[in-house]
Amino acid sequence: MIQDSSCYNGIDPRQVTNMLIELNQIAETTDKQAIVAINEYQLDVSRRDIIETFFDGDFGIKLDEEDKLLKMNF
């Protein structure tokens, strides 16, 4: 499953965070990969534990203005 961050525009960050938790569980139980592009501000800030898991170096790639995907501006 591949999803872009624009899928989450206008959705309550709590729902987005819970959806990612569910998506992670589905990926683990089916031994599949989920690729999700998301902005940190789209997640529930009260769930720092989940955010830190999602943005862990082993779990995902964290990009910012200085560290771009494929070193390209889109």
PQR file with spaces between the fields and no chain letter, atoms N, CA, C, O and H, PARSE charges and radii, in Angstrom:
ATOM       1  N    MET     1       0.851   -1.164    0.000 -0.4000 1.5000
ATOM       2  CA   MET     1       0.000    0.000    0.000 -0.0000 2.0000
ATOM       3  C    MET     1       0.901    1.233    0.000  0.5500 1.7000
ATOM       4  O    MET     1       1.838    1.322    0.793 -0.5500 1.4000
ATOM       5  N    ILE     2       0.623    2.156   -0.866 -0.4000 1.5000
ATOM       6  CA   ILE     2       1.374    3.403   -0.935 -0.0000 2.0000
ATOM       7  C    ILE     2       0.386    4.547   -0.809  0.5500 1.7000
ATOM       8  O    ILE     2      -0.624    4.590   -1.511 -0.5500 1.4000
ATOM       9  H    ILE     2      -0.138    2.084   -1.511  0.4000 1.0000
ATOM      10  N    GLN     3       0.687    5.478    0.096 -0.4000 1.5000
ATOM      11  CA   GLN     3      -0.173    6.643    0.289 -0.0000 2.0000
ATOM      12  C    GLN     3       0.681    7.896    0.374  0.5500 1.7000
ATOM      13  O    GLN     3       1.773    7.878    0.941 -0.5500 1.4000
ATOM      14  H    GLN     3       1.508    5.443    0.666  0.4000 1.0000
ATOM      15  N    ASP     4       0.178    8.979   -0.192 -0.4000 1.5000
ATOM      16  CA   ASP     4       0.853   10.270   -0.157 -0.0000 2.0000
ATOM      17  C    ASP     4       0.271   11.125    0.960  0.5500 1.7000
ATOM      18  O    ASP     4      -0.867   10.913    1.380 -0.5500 1.4000
ATOM      19  H    ASP     4      -0.709    8.994   -0.652  0.4000 1.0000
ATOM      20  N    SER     5       1.042   12.083    1.437 -0.4000 1.5000
ATOM      21  CA   SER     5       0.592   12.924    2.547 -0.0000 2.0000
ATOM      22  C    SER     5      -0.664   13.705    2.211  0.5500 1.7000
ATOM      23  O    SER     5      -1.415   14.065    3.118 -0.5500 1.4000
ATOM      24  H    SER     5       1.966   12.255    1.096  0.4000 1.0000
ATOM      25  N    SER     6      -0.917   13.978    0.948 -0.4000 1.5000
ATOM      26  CA   SER     6      -2.125   14.730    0.581 -0.0000 2.0000
ATOM      27  C    SER     6      -3.402   13.957    0.917  0.5500 1.7000
ATOM      28  O    SER     6      -4.474   14.554    1.012 -0.5500 1.4000
ATOM      29  H    SER     6      -0.307   13.686    0.211  0.4000 1.0000
ATOM      30  N    CYS     7      -3.302   12.646    1.095 -0.4000 1.5000
ATOM      31  CA   CYS     7      -4.462   11.833    1.492 -0.0000 2.0000
ATOM      32  C    CYS     7      -4.993   12.249    2.856  0.5500 1.7000
ATOM      33  O    CYS     7      -6.157   12.000    3.169 -0.5500 1.4000
ATOM      34  H    CYS     7      -2.431   12.161    1.018  0.4000 1.0000
ATOM      35  N    TYR     8      -4.157   12.876    3.669 -0.4000 1.5000
ATOM      36  CA   TYR     8      -4.508   13.169    5.050 -0.0000 2.0000
ATOM      37  C    TYR     8      -4.864   14.631    5.288  0.5500 1.7000
ATOM      38  O    TYR     8      -5.144   15.016    6.423 -0.5500 1.4000
ATOM      39  H    TYR     8      -3.211   13.079    3.415  0.4000 1.0000
ATOM      40  N    ASN     9      -4.859   15.450    4.246 -0.4000 1.5000
ATOM      41  CA   ASN     9      -5.216   16.861    4.411 -0.0000 2.0000
ATOM      42  C    ASN     9      -6.661   16.983    4.877  0.5500 1.7000
ATOM      43  O    ASN     9      -7.566   16.384    4.297 -0.5500 1.4000
ATOM      44  H    ASN     9      -4.632   15.137    3.323  0.4000 1.0000
ATOM      45  N    GLY    10      -6.861   17.759    5.925 -0.4000 1.5000
ATOM      46  CA   GLY    10      -8.206   18.001    6.436 -0.0000 2.0000
ATOM      47  C    GLY    10      -8.754   16.905    7.327  0.5500 1.7000
ATOM      48  O    GLY    10      -9.906   16.989    7.751 -0.5500 1.4000
ATOM      49  H    GLY    10      -6.125   18.246    6.396  0.4000 1.0000
ATOM      50  N    ILE    11      -7.973   15.885    7.624 -0.4000 1.5000
ATOM      51  CA   ILE    11      -8.431   14.797    8.492 -0.0000 2.0000
ATOM      52  C    ILE    11      -7.858   15.019    9.885  0.5500 1.7000
ATOM      53  O    ILE    11      -6.704   15.422   10.029 -0.5500 1.4000
ATOM      54  H    ILE    11      -7.037   15.817    7.279  0.4000 1.0000
ATOM      55  N    ASP    12      -8.652   14.762   10.895 -0.4000 1.5000
ATOM      56  CA   ASP    12      -8.241   14.915   12.284 -0.0000 2.0000
ATOM      57  C    ASP    12      -6.947   14.129   12.520  0.5500 1.7000
ATOM      58  O    ASP    12      -6.893   12.934   12.231 -0.5500 1.4000
ATOM      59  H    ASP    12      -9.590   14.435   10.778  0.4000 1.0000
ATOM      60  N    PRO    13      -5.898   14.792   13.046 -0.5600 1.5000
ATOM      61  CA   PRO    13      -4.622   14.120   13.282  0.2800 2.0000
ATOM      62  C    PRO    13      -4.737   12.870   14.165  0.5500 1.7000
ATOM      63  O    PRO    13      -3.940   11.944   14.018 -0.5500 1.4000
ATOM      64  N    ARG    14      -5.708   12.831   15.073 -0.4000 1.5000
ATOM      65  CA   ARG    14      -5.892   11.638   15.902 -0.0000 2.0000
ATOM      66  C    ARG    14      -6.314   10.457   15.053  0.5500 1.7000
ATOM      67  O    ARG    14      -5.866    9.332   15.273 -0.5500 1.4000
ATOM      68  H    ARG    14      -6.356   13.583   15.193  0.4000 1.0000
ATOM      69  N    GLN    15      -7.183   10.717   14.074 -0.4000 1.5000
ATOM      70  CA   GLN    15      -7.615    9.642   13.178 -0.0000 2.0000
ATOM      71  C    GLN    15      -6.469    9.176   12.290  0.5500 1.7000
ATOM      72  O    GLN    15      -6.328    7.981   12.028 -0.5500 1.4000
ATOM      73  H    GLN    15      -7.547   11.631   13.895  0.4000 1.0000
ATOM      74  N    VAL    16      -5.649   10.117   11.826 -0.4000 1.5000
ATOM      75  CA   VAL    16      -4.500    9.758   10.988 -0.0000 2.0000
ATOM      76  C    VAL    16      -3.537    8.885   11.776  0.5500 1.7000
ATOM      77  O    VAL    16      -3.063    7.866   11.274 -0.5500 1.4000
ATOM      78  H    VAL    16      -5.764   11.087   12.039  0.4000 1.0000
ATOM      79  N    THR    17      -3.247    9.282   13.010 -0.4000 1.5000
ATOM      80  CA   THR    17      -2.337    8.514   13.854 -0.0000 2.0000
ATOM      81  C    THR    17      -2.873    7.112   14.099  0.5500 1.7000
ATOM      82  O    THR    17      -2.129    6.137   13.992 -0.5500 1.4000
ATOM      83  H    THR    17      -3.632   10.110   13.418  0.4000 1.0000
ATOM      84  N    ASN    18      -4.148    7.004   14.425 -0.4000 1.5000
ATOM      85  CA   ASN    18      -4.744    5.684   14.654 -0.0000 2.0000
ATOM      86  C    ASN    18      -4.759    4.843   13.382  0.5500 1.7000
ATOM      87  O    ASN    18      -4.577    3.627   13.446 -0.5500 1.4000
ATOM      88  H    ASN    18      -4.752    7.796   14.513  0.4000 1.0000
ATOM      89  N    MET    19      -4.973    5.477   12.221 -0.4000 1.5000
ATOM      90  CA   MET    19      -4.951    4.747   10.960 -0.0000 2.0000
ATOM      91  C    MET    19      -3.558    4.188   10.696  0.5500 1.7000
ATOM      92  O    MET    19      -3.426    3.061   10.220 -0.5500 1.4000
ATOM      93  H    MET    19      -5.120    6.465   12.169  0.4000 1.0000
ATOM      94  N    LEU    20      -2.511    4.967   11.002 -0.4000 1.5000
ATOM      95  CA   LEU    20      -1.149    4.487   10.790 -0.0000 2.0000
ATOM      96  C    LEU    20      -0.803    3.333   11.729  0.5500 1.7000
ATOM      97  O    LEU    20      -0.079    2.415   11.345 -0.5500 1.4000
ATOM      98  H    LEU    20      -2.618    5.882   11.389  0.4000 1.0000
ATOM      99  N    ILE    21      -1.314    3.379   12.948 -0.4000 1.5000
ATOM     100  CA   ILE    21      -1.118    2.269   13.878 -0.0000 2.0000
ATOM     101  C    ILE    21      -1.752    1.004   13.303  0.5500 1.7000
ATOM     102  O    ILE    21      -1.139   -0.063   13.307 -0.5500 1.4000
ATOM     103  H    ILE    21      -1.902    4.125   13.261  0.4000 1.0000
ATOM     104  N    GLU    22      -2.973    1.131   12.815 -0.4000 1.5000
ATOM     105  CA   GLU    22      -3.681   -0.009   12.210 -0.0000 2.0000
ATOM     106  C    GLU    22      -2.960   -0.491   10.951  0.5500 1.7000
ATOM     107  O    GLU    22      -2.814   -1.696   10.745 -0.5500 1.4000
ATOM     108  H    GLU    22      -3.471    1.998   12.812  0.4000 1.0000
ATOM     109  N    LEU    23      -2.518    0.425   10.124 -0.4000 1.5000
ATOM     110  CA   LEU    23      -1.806    0.065    8.901 -0.0000 2.0000
ATOM     111  C    LEU    23      -0.520   -0.696    9.217  0.5500 1.7000
ATOM     112  O    LEU    23      -0.178   -1.659    8.531 -0.5500 1.4000
ATOM     113  H    LEU    23      -2.636    1.404   10.291  0.4000 1.0000
ATOM     114  N    ASN    24       0.181   -0.266   10.245 -0.4000 1.5000
ATOM     115  CA   ASN    24       1.397   -0.954   10.659 -0.0000 2.0000
ATOM     116  C    ASN    24       1.088   -2.379   11.117  0.5500 1.7000
ATOM     117  O    ASN    24       1.820   -3.310   10.782 -0.5500 1.4000
ATOM     118  H    ASN    24      -0.097    0.516   10.802  0.4000 1.0000
ATOM     119  N    GLN    25       0.014   -2.553   11.876 -0.4000 1.5000
ATOM     120  CA   GLN    25      -0.365   -3.891   12.334 -0.0000 2.0000
ATOM     121  C    GLN    25      -0.744   -4.792   11.157  0.5500 1.7000
ATOM     122  O    GLN    25      -0.390   -5.971   11.142 -0.5500 1.4000
ATOM     123  H    GLN    25      -0.581   -1.797   12.149  0.4000 1.0000
ATOM     124  N    ILE    26      -1.456   -4.247   10.180 -0.4000 1.5000
ATOM     125  CA   ILE    26      -1.827   -5.023    8.990 -0.0000 2.0000
ATOM     126  C    ILE    26      -0.578   -5.431    8.220  0.5500 1.7000
ATOM     127  O    ILE    26      -0.459   -6.577    7.787 -0.5500 1.4000
ATOM     128  H    ILE    26      -1.744   -3.290   10.192  0.4000 1.0000
ATOM     129  N    ALA    27       0.354   -4.496    8.049 -0.4000 1.5000
ATOM     130  CA   ALA    27       1.584   -4.803    7.326 -0.0000 2.0000
ATOM     131  C    ALA    27       2.384   -5.895    8.032  0.5500 1.7000
ATOM     132  O    ALA    27       2.937   -6.784    7.384 -0.5500 1.4000
ATOM     133  H    ALA    27       0.258   -3.565    8.401  0.4000 1.0000
ATOM     134  N    GLU    28       2.444   -5.825    9.354 -0.4000 1.5000
ATOM     135  CA   GLU    28       3.192   -6.842   10.097 -0.0000 2.0000
ATOM     136  C    GLU    28       2.529   -8.217   10.020  0.5500 1.7000
ATOM     137  O    GLU    28       3.216   -9.221    9.833 -0.5500 1.4000
ATOM     138  H    GLU    28       1.995   -5.103    9.880  0.4000 1.0000
ATOM     139  N    THR    29       1.220   -8.274   10.160 -0.4000 1.5000
ATOM     140  CA   THR    29       0.540   -9.570   10.171 -0.0000 2.0000
ATOM     141  C    THR    29       0.485  -10.211    8.780  0.5500 1.7000
ATOM     142  O    THR    29       0.432  -11.435    8.666 -0.5500 1.4000
ATOM     143  H    THR    29       0.662   -7.458   10.312  0.4000 1.0000
ATOM     144  N    THR    30       0.499   -9.392    7.725 -0.4000 1.5000
ATOM     145  CA   THR    30       0.455   -9.936    6.369 -0.0000 2.0000
ATOM     146  C    THR    30       1.840  -10.026    5.742  0.5500 1.7000
ATOM     147  O    THR    30       1.986  -10.469    4.602 -0.5500 1.4000
ATOM     148  H    THR    30       0.542   -8.397    7.818  0.4000 1.0000
ATOM     149  N    ASP    31       2.848   -9.607    6.486 -0.4000 1.5000
ATOM     150  CA   ASP    31       4.234   -9.602    6.005 -0.0000 2.0000
ATOM     151  C    ASP    31       4.356   -8.803    4.706  0.5500 1.7000
ATOM     152  O    ASP    31       5.017   -9.225    3.757 -0.5500 1.4000
ATOM     153  H    ASP    31       2.729   -9.247    7.412  0.4000 1.0000
ATOM     154  N    LYS    32       3.707   -7.646    4.690 -0.4000 1.5000
ATOM     155  CA   LYS    32       3.740   -6.741    3.537 -0.0000 2.0000
ATOM     156  C    LYS    32       4.335   -5.408    3.975  0.5500 1.7000
ATOM     157  O    LYS    32       4.520   -5.154    5.166 -0.5500 1.4000
ATOM     158  H    LYS    32       3.171   -7.303    5.461  0.4000 1.0000
ATOM     159  N    GLN    33       4.626   -4.577    3.004 -0.4000 1.5000
ATOM     160  CA   GLN    33       5.212   -3.276    3.294 -0.0000 2.0000
ATOM     161  C    GLN    33       4.187   -2.186    3.036  0.5500 1.7000
ATOM     162  O    GLN    33       3.449   -2.235    2.052 -0.5500 1.4000
ATOM     163  H    GLN    33       4.476   -4.784    2.038  0.4000 1.0000
ATOM     164  N    ALA    34       4.146   -1.207    3.919 -0.4000 1.5000
ATOM     165  CA   ALA    34       3.298   -0.031    3.735 -0.0000 2.0000
ATOM     166  C    ALA    34       4.219    1.167    3.553  0.5500 1.7000
ATOM     167  O    ALA    34       5.099    1.413    4.378 -0.5500 1.4000
ATOM     168  H    ALA    34       4.746   -1.167    4.718  0.4000 1.0000
ATOM     169  N    ILE    35       4.014    1.901    2.482 -0.4000 1.5000
ATOM     170  CA   ILE    35       4.814    3.088    2.207 -0.0000 2.0000
ATOM     171  C    ILE    35       3.890    4.288    2.326  0.5500 1.7000
ATOM     172  O    ILE    35       2.924    4.421    1.575 -0.5500 1.4000
ATOM     173  H    ILE    35       3.299    1.701    1.813  0.4000 1.0000
ATOM     174  N    VAL    36       4.196    5.152    3.270 -0.4000 1.5000
ATOM     175  CA   VAL    36       3.346    6.303    3.549 -0.0000 2.0000
ATOM     176  C    VAL    36       4.214    7.554    3.614  0.5500 1.7000
ATOM     177  O    VAL    36       5.190    7.602    4.362 -0.5500 1.4000
ATOM     178  H    VAL    36       4.981    5.044    3.880  0.4000 1.0000
ATOM     179  N    ALA    37       3.858    8.549    2.840 -0.4000 1.5000
ATOM     180  CA   ALA    37       4.495    9.858    2.942 -0.0000 2.0000
ATOM     181  C    ALA    37       3.569   10.718    3.800  0.5500 1.7000
ATOM     182  O    ALA    37       2.394   10.895    3.480 -0.5500 1.4000
ATOM     183  H    ALA    37       3.064    8.510    2.232  0.4000 1.0000
ATOM     184  N    ILE    38       4.105   11.239    4.870 -0.4000 1.5000
ATOM     185  CA   ILE    38       3.271   12.026    5.781 -0.0000 2.0000
ATOM     186  C    ILE    38       4.116   13.115    6.408  0.5500 1.7000
ATOM     187  O    ILE    38       5.325   12.964    6.583 -0.5500 1.4000
ATOM     188  H    ILE    38       5.060   11.095    5.130  0.4000 1.0000
ATOM     189  N    ASN    39       3.470   14.194    6.738 -0.4000 1.5000
ATOM     190  CA   ASN    39       4.135   15.285    7.436 -0.0000 2.0000
ATOM     191  C    ASN    39       3.877   15.138    8.928  0.5500 1.7000
ATOM     192  O    ASN    39       2.779   14.767    9.342 -0.5500 1.4000
ATOM     193  H    ASN    39       2.488   14.316    6.596  0.4000 1.0000
ATOM     194  N    GLU    40       4.871   15.426    9.717 -0.4000 1.5000
ATOM     195  CA   GLU    40       4.745   15.231   11.160 -0.0000 2.0000
ATOM     196  C    GLU    40       3.583   16.025   11.744  0.5500 1.7000
ATOM     197  O    GLU    40       2.948   15.572   12.696 -0.5500 1.4000
ATOM     198  H    GLU    40       5.763   15.728    9.380  0.4000 1.0000
ATOM     199  N    TYR    41       3.293   17.204   11.188 -0.4000 1.5000
ATOM     200  CA   TYR    41       2.192   18.019   11.712 -0.0000 2.0000
ATOM     201  C    TYR    41       0.825   17.376   11.461  0.5500 1.7000
ATOM     202  O    TYR    41      -0.168   17.809   12.046 -0.5500 1.4000
ATOM     203  H    TYR    41       3.808   17.572   10.415  0.4000 1.0000
ATOM     204  N    GLN    42       0.755   16.360   10.610 -0.4000 1.5000
ATOM     205  CA   GLN    42      -0.505   15.684   10.334 -0.0000 2.0000
ATOM     206  C    GLN    42      -0.818   14.606   11.369  0.5500 1.7000
ATOM     207  O    GLN    42      -1.871   13.972   11.307 -0.5500 1.4000
ATOM     208  H    GLN    42       1.561   16.008   10.136  0.4000 1.0000
ATOM     209  N    LEU    43       0.094   14.398   12.319 -0.4000 1.5000
ATOM     210  CA   LEU    43      -0.095   13.379   13.348 -0.0000 2.0000
ATOM     211  C    LEU    43      -0.507   14.010   14.661  0.5500 1.7000
ATOM     212  O    LEU    43      -0.310   15.207   14.872 -0.5500 1.4000
ATOM     213  H    LEU    43       0.949   14.913   12.369  0.4000 1.0000
ATOM     214  N    ASP    44      -1.071   13.219   15.529 -0.4000 1.5000
ATOM     215  CA   ASP    44      -1.538   13.649   16.847 -0.0000 2.0000
ATOM     216  C    ASP    44      -0.332   13.929   17.744  0.5500 1.7000
ATOM     217  O    ASP    44       0.382   13.007   18.138 -0.5500 1.4000
ATOM     218  H    ASP    44      -1.232   12.247   15.357  0.4000 1.0000
ATOM     219  N    VAL    45      -0.107   15.216   18.066 -0.4000 1.5000
ATOM     220  CA   VAL    45       1.074   15.596   18.846 -0.0000 2.0000
ATOM     221  C    VAL    45       1.055   15.045   20.268  0.5500 1.7000
ATOM     222  O    VAL    45       2.101   14.970   20.911 -0.5500 1.4000
ATOM     223  H    VAL    45      -0.687   15.966   17.746  0.4000 1.0000
ATOM     224  N    SER    46      -0.104   14.662   20.763 -0.4000 1.5000
ATOM     225  CA   SER    46      -0.158   14.103   22.117 -0.0000 2.0000
ATOM     226  C    SER    46       0.348   12.660   22.151  0.5500 1.7000
ATOM     227  O    SER    46       0.550   12.095   23.226 -0.5500 1.4000
ATOM     228  H    SER    46      -0.955   14.723   20.240  0.4000 1.0000
ATOM     229  N    ARG    47       0.549   12.072   20.984 -0.4000 1.5000
ATOM     230  CA   ARG    47       1.040   10.688   20.891 -0.0000 2.0000
ATOM     231  C    ARG    47       2.509   10.673   20.471  0.5500 1.7000
ATOM     232  O    ARG    47       2.860   10.080   19.451 -0.5500 1.4000
ATOM     233  H    ARG    47       0.385   12.530   20.110  0.4000 1.0000
ATOM     234  N    ARG    48       3.359   11.321   21.253 -0.4000 1.5000
ATOM     235  CA   ARG    48       4.791   11.397   20.938 -0.0000 2.0000
ATOM     236  C    ARG    48       5.405   10.015   20.797  0.5500 1.7000
ATOM     237  O    ARG    48       6.316    9.824   19.991 -0.5500 1.4000
ATOM     238  H    ARG    48       3.073   11.802   22.082  0.4000 1.0000
ATOM     239  N    ASP    49       4.919    9.046   21.569 -0.4000 1.5000
ATOM     240  CA   ASP    49       5.466    7.690   21.482 -0.0000 2.0000
ATOM     241  C    ASP    49       5.273    7.105   20.088  0.5500 1.7000
ATOM     242  O    ASP    49       6.170    6.460   19.546 -0.5500 1.4000
ATOM     243  H    ASP    49       4.179    9.201   22.223  0.4000 1.0000
ATOM     244  N    ILE    50       4.108    7.334   19.521 -0.4000 1.5000
ATOM     245  CA   ILE    50       3.820    6.823   18.185 -0.0000 2.0000
ATOM     246  C    ILE    50       4.618    7.596   17.146  0.5500 1.7000
ATOM     247  O    ILE    50       5.191    6.996   16.236 -0.5500 1.4000
ATOM     248  H    ILE    50       3.379    7.858   19.961  0.4000 1.0000
ATOM     249  N    ILE    51       4.663    8.907   17.266 -0.4000 1.5000
ATOM     250  CA   ILE    51       5.404    9.722   16.308 -0.0000 2.0000
ATOM     251  C    ILE    51       6.874    9.326   16.290  0.5500 1.7000
ATOM     252  O    ILE    51       7.476    9.210   15.222 -0.5500 1.4000
ATOM     253  H    ILE    51       4.198    9.395   18.005  0.4000 1.0000
ATOM     254  N    GLU    52       7.452    9.118   17.464 -0.4000 1.5000
ATOM     255  CA   GLU    52       8.858    8.726   17.523 -0.0000 2.0000
ATOM     256  C    GLU    52       9.071    7.361   16.872  0.5500 1.7000
ATOM     257  O    GLU    52      10.108    7.128   16.251 -0.5500 1.4000
ATOM     258  H    GLU    52       6.963    9.212   18.332  0.4000 1.0000
ATOM     259  N    THR    53       8.107    6.465   17.006 -0.4000 1.5000
ATOM     260  CA   THR    53       8.206    5.158   16.351 -0.0000 2.0000
ATOM     261  C    THR    53       8.140    5.316   14.838  0.5500 1.7000
ATOM     262  O    THR    53       8.940    4.723   14.114 -0.5500 1.4000
ATOM     263  H    THR    53       7.265    6.654   17.510  0.4000 1.0000
ATOM     264  N    PHE    54       7.196    6.108   14.364 -0.4000 1.5000
ATOM     265  CA   PHE    54       7.033    6.284   12.921 -0.0000 2.0000
ATOM     266  C    PHE    54       8.225    6.986   12.283  0.5500 1.7000
ATOM     267  O    PHE    54       8.552    6.726   11.125 -0.5500 1.4000
ATOM     268  H    PHE    54       6.547    6.589   14.952  0.4000 1.0000
ATOM     269  N    PHE    55       8.871    7.870   13.026 -0.4000 1.5000
ATOM     270  CA   PHE    55       9.982    8.626   12.456 -0.0000 2.0000
ATOM     271  C    PHE    55      11.326    8.093   12.910  0.5500 1.7000
ATOM     272  O    PHE    55      12.344    8.771   12.770 -0.5500 1.4000
ATOM     273  H    PHE    55       8.605    8.082   13.966  0.4000 1.0000
ATOM     274  N    ASP    56      11.339    6.900   13.444 -0.4000 1.5000
ATOM     275  CA   ASP    56      12.586    6.236   13.828 -0.0000 2.0000
ATOM     276  C    ASP    56      13.360    5.891   12.554  0.5500 1.7000
ATOM     277  O    ASP    56      12.759    5.547   11.536 -0.5500 1.4000
ATOM     278  H    ASP    56      10.512    6.349   13.558  0.4000 1.0000
ATOM     279  N    GLY    57      14.676    5.980   12.607 -0.4000 1.5000
ATOM     280  CA   GLY    57      15.504    5.705   11.440 -0.0000 2.0000
ATOM     281  C    GLY    57      15.337    4.302   10.892  0.5500 1.7000
ATOM     282  O    GLY    57      15.521    4.081    9.696 -0.5500 1.4000
ATOM     283  H    GLY    57      15.164    6.260   13.434  0.4000 1.0000
ATOM     284  N    ASP    58      14.990    3.345   11.750 -0.4000 1.5000
ATOM     285  CA   ASP    58      14.798    1.973   11.290 -0.0000 2.0000
ATOM     286  C    ASP    58      13.441    1.776   10.634  0.5500 1.7000
ATOM     287  O    ASP    58      13.246    0.830    9.871 -0.5500 1.4000
ATOM     288  H    ASP    58      14.840    3.525   12.723  0.4000 1.0000
ATOM     289  N    PHE    59      12.505    2.670   10.931 -0.4000 1.5000
ATOM     290  CA   PHE    59      11.137    2.497   10.467 -0.0000 2.0000
ATOM     291  C    PHE    59      10.829    3.352    9.249  0.5500 1.7000
ATOM     292  O    PHE    59      10.034    2.965    8.391 -0.5500 1.4000
ATOM     293  H    PHE    59      12.663    3.439   11.551  0.4000 1.0000
ATOM     294  N    GLY    60      11.463    4.517    9.178 -0.4000 1.5000
ATOM     295  CA   GLY    60      11.146    5.427    8.089 -0.0000 2.0000
ATOM     296  C    GLY    60      12.291    6.355    7.772  0.5500 1.7000
ATOM     297  O    GLY    60      13.352    6.298    8.393 -0.5500 1.4000
ATOM     298  H    GLY    60      12.109    4.831    9.874  0.4000 1.0000
ATOM     299  N    ILE    61      12.066    7.193    6.817 -0.4000 1.5000
ATOM     300  CA   ILE    61      13.042    8.176    6.400 -0.0000 2.0000
ATOM     301  C    ILE    61      12.481    9.547    6.741  0.5500 1.7000
ATOM     302  O    ILE    61      11.369    9.885    6.337 -0.5500 1.4000
ATOM     303  H    ILE    61      11.203    7.240    6.313  0.4000 1.0000
ATOM     304  N    LYS    62      13.233   10.319    7.470 -0.4000 1.5000
ATOM     305  CA   LYS    62      12.790   11.660    7.822 -0.0000 2.0000
ATOM     306  C    LYS    62      13.490   12.643    6.900  0.5500 1.7000
ATOM     307  O    LYS    62      14.718   12.718    6.857 -0.5500 1.4000
ATOM     308  H    LYS    62      14.137   10.044    7.798  0.4000 1.0000
ATOM     309  N    LEU    63      12.681   13.396    6.164 -0.4000 1.5000
ATOM     310  CA   LEU    63      13.216   14.372    5.230 -0.0000 2.0000
ATOM     311  C    LEU    63      12.830   15.768    5.674  0.5500 1.7000
ATOM     312  O    LEU    63      11.770   15.967    6.267 -0.5500 1.4000
ATOM     313  H    LEU    63      11.683   13.335    6.199  0.4000 1.0000
ATOM     314  N    ASP    64      13.683   16.729    5.390 -0.4000 1.5000
ATOM     315  CA   ASP    64      13.365   18.133    5.649 -0.0000 2.0000
ATOM     316  C    ASP    64      13.941   18.949    4.504  0.5500 1.7000
ATOM     317  O    ASP    64      14.360   18.390    3.491 -0.5500 1.4000
ATOM     318  H    ASP    64      14.544   16.567    4.908  0.4000 1.0000
ATOM     319  N    GLU    65      13.965   20.259    4.656 -0.4000 1.5000
ATOM     320  CA   GLU    65      14.440   21.125    3.581 -0.0000 2.0000
ATOM     321  C    GLU    65      15.902   20.881    3.229  0.5500 1.7000
ATOM     322  O    GLU    65      16.323   21.148    2.104 -0.5500 1.4000
ATOM     323  H    GLU    65      13.625   20.713    5.479  0.4000 1.0000
ATOM     324  N    GLU    66      16.677   20.375    4.185 -0.4000 1.5000
ATOM     325  CA   GLU    66      18.093   20.127    3.947 -0.0000 2.0000
ATOM     326  C    GLU    66      18.359   18.705    3.450  0.5500 1.7000
ATOM     327  O    GLU    66      19.370   18.461    2.791 -0.5500 1.4000
ATOM     328  H    GLU    66      16.335   20.159    5.099  0.4000 1.0000
ATOM     329  N    ASP    67      17.478   17.781    3.754 -0.4000 1.5000
ATOM     330  CA   ASP    67      17.663   16.374    3.390 -0.0000 2.0000
ATOM     331  C    ASP    67      16.474   15.948    2.535  0.5500 1.7000
ATOM     332  O    ASP    67      15.435   15.546    3.060 -0.5500 1.4000
ATOM     333  H    ASP    67      16.657   17.979    4.290  0.4000 1.0000
ATOM     334  N    LYS    68      16.629   16.038    1.241 -0.4000 1.5000
ATOM     335  CA   LYS    68      15.523   15.813    0.316 -0.0000 2.0000
ATOM     336  C    LYS    68      15.565   14.401   -0.268  0.5500 1.7000
ATOM     337  O    LYS    68      16.628   13.794   -0.393 -0.5500 1.4000
ATOM     338  H    LYS    68      17.472   16.365    0.814  0.4000 1.0000
ATOM     339  N    LEU    69      14.384   13.897   -0.620 -0.4000 1.5000
ATOM     340  CA   LEU    69      14.277   12.596   -1.251 -0.0000 2.0000
ATOM     341  C    LEU    69      14.977   12.661   -2.612  0.5500 1.7000
ATOM     342  O    LEU    69      14.674   13.530   -3.430 -0.5500 1.4000
ATOM     343  H    LEU    69      13.520   14.390   -0.518  0.4000 1.0000
ATOM     344  N    LEU    70      15.887   11.766   -2.840 -0.4000 1.5000
ATOM     345  CA   LEU    70      16.661   11.696   -4.074 -0.0000 2.0000
ATOM     346  C    LEU    70      17.435   12.992   -4.341  0.5500 1.7000
ATOM     347  O    LEU    70      17.867   13.237   -5.467 -0.5500 1.4000
ATOM     348  H    LEU    70      16.133   11.061   -2.175  0.4000 1.0000
ATOM     349  N    LYS    71      17.607   13.813   -3.310 -0.4000 1.5000
ATOM     350  CA   LYS    71      18.339   15.081   -3.405 -0.0000 2.0000
ATOM     351  C    LYS    71      17.749   16.009   -4.462  0.5500 1.7000
ATOM     352  O    LYS    71      18.473   16.783   -5.090 -0.5500 1.4000
ATOM     353  H    LYS    71      17.256   13.613   -2.396  0.4000 1.0000
ATOM     354  N    MET    72      16.414   15.929   -4.659 -0.4000 1.5000
ATOM     355  CA   MET    72      15.743   16.733   -5.682 -0.0000 2.0000
ATOM     356  C    MET    72      14.664   17.601   -5.051  0.5500 1.7000
ATOM     357  O    MET    72      14.052   17.215   -4.055 -0.5500 1.4000
ATOM     358  H    MET    72      15.826   15.301   -4.149  0.4000 1.0000
ATOM     359  N    ASN    73      14.436   18.762   -5.628 -0.4000 1.5000
ATOM     360  CA   ASN    73      13.288   19.599   -5.263 -0.0000 2.0000
ATOM     361  C    ASN    73      12.100   19.197   -6.125  0.5500 1.7000
ATOM     362  O    ASN    73      12.237   19.044   -7.338 -0.5500 1.4000
ATOM     363  H    ASN    73      14.934   19.075   -6.438  0.4000 1.0000
ATOM     364  N    PHE    74      10.938   19.025   -5.506 -0.4000 1.5000
ATOM     365  CA   PHE    74       9.750   18.659   -6.254 -0.0000 2.0000
ATOM     366  C    PHE    74       8.798   19.819   -6.284  0.5500 1.7000
ATOM     367  O    PHE    74       7.721   19.719   -6.871 -0.5500 1.4000
ATOM     368  H    PHE    74      10.827   19.149   -4.520  0.4000 1.0000
